């Protein structure tokens, strides 16, 4: 398979980058443009040039996908840049924050790789540069992008970084865009000289995929910042819309090889309850899929990261409840901490192999909508730990050893993994995806289009939608036609009618007759098809129906139906 013209240009720029003084190269591309295929050319070029390289991804799931696609060993960024040996961790007890809490801190490794090492980082849109709060395991400064650049040290070492990703996907949580794919951010914050290229040409064979066609349509709308019309349509081949009950029943029969995605943790909880009911599961049972919700480590020292899937191999005990009482201000607080011993099967992120291990899980969040510990649960855990280890000085070697090996303090926080949010699904791909496309905000916005795009691109072969938005497609011959149809009906209330309308660029003039008078009203739209202004262009008093036009200002041309029909 030959390179597309766009890929050839990108490859040429990459070759130039390798012989330049630049520190970073950013390769961005839509779904289906062949970023991973082009990556193989990058690797071959580096091997031919006797350059060392390493493949990295932000999560274990993304590293596994990269490993499968390239057949080369891929590691997580965490595994590459941090010293993950528990014996070398430090303890931050947060005394300066005046709160009872502990964090194990994994520091950056010393970079001993060759000076001609090239770091190829896939799924770079997921790399955050904001400190993650309330993580028991803290990595370096907590800013992954900053730590990666500090570790590589491209300015002084001569090592280079290649960021590969799609900036139309969801950015990291609490971030407006993907910082690792932003040339200006890399320059302003790290003084890095960066080259970039955007792949836009979709492979010919990809054009037959309804999933990639829909993803491309969304990607183009995102680029145009045009959100008035949602372009995804079913095709009865690989884009299917199902009723909720039908989707859930289908998913129950194939959940082990597929995934169900929703927007919120609350909806994942509700779907999960229904699915487990159909699977006739009440208590936690062997074979169930769990989702790790906080970074932690296993008793053997392996790391489990937020977003990792683990499987229940065996349930080894009934729930153990540890009740903790303490006072907060003038209030007596009682917290029940619920634990369970289980055996799990998990995949080691460094070698990709599956292992079994016995450990303790924290069950409280398994059975509720809210994710993560409450502040009272966190404090109760610490009080419980200190009661069991009285007399041990904080930050002593004995204290560090105890906190690292304490099975209750290190209990794995999990939720059921049948249904997950889109952020948790990022970096992964499944042959079949089920997705509830309901959204808590307006769908006519950047965040929904990005969210939808990210959902679509998790599916290889088939996506089954629930609650897919259905919109009438804008008429191509006249962008104002939807509005005009509604105006005709609304004007009947005033015994008025549209005699003629003239569209010219971003303007539309209506000639309206009421009784023996003819009025002219001009409507202006912008490139996003939002009505920006209306103007009565005749002399004299405003016609009595002018309020109809005033009420559509700042609305989409295709969103005015509800507004006008309620008048």
Secondary structure, DSSP 8 states (H G I E B T S, - for coil): ----HHHHHHHHHHHHHHTSS--EEEEEE-TTS-HHHHHHHHHHHHHHTT-EEEEEESSHHHHHHHHHHHSS-EEEHHHHHB---GGG-EEE--GGGTS---EEEE-B----S-TTEEEEEESGGG---S--TT-SEEETTS-HHHHHHHHH-HHHH--EEEEEE-TTS--STT-SS-GGG-HHHHHHHH---EEEEEE----TGGGG-HHHHHHHHHHHHHHHT--SS------SSSEEEE-HHHHHHHHHTTGGGEEEEESSHHHHHHHHHHHHHHTT--S--TT-EEEE-S-EE-TTS-EE-TT-EEEEEEE-S--EEEEEEEEETTEEEEEEEEEEEEEEEEE-TTT--EEEEEEEEE-GGGGSSS-S--HHHHHHHHHHHHHHTTT--TTSHHHHHHHHH-TTTT-EEEEESSEEEHHHHTT--EEEEEEE---SS-SSSHHHHHHHHHHHTTEEEEEEEES--------SS-TTHHHHHHHHHHHGGGTEEEEEEEEETTEEEEEEEETTEEEEEEEEE-TT-BEEEEEE-SSSS--TTHHHHHTTTTSBTTSHHHHHHT-
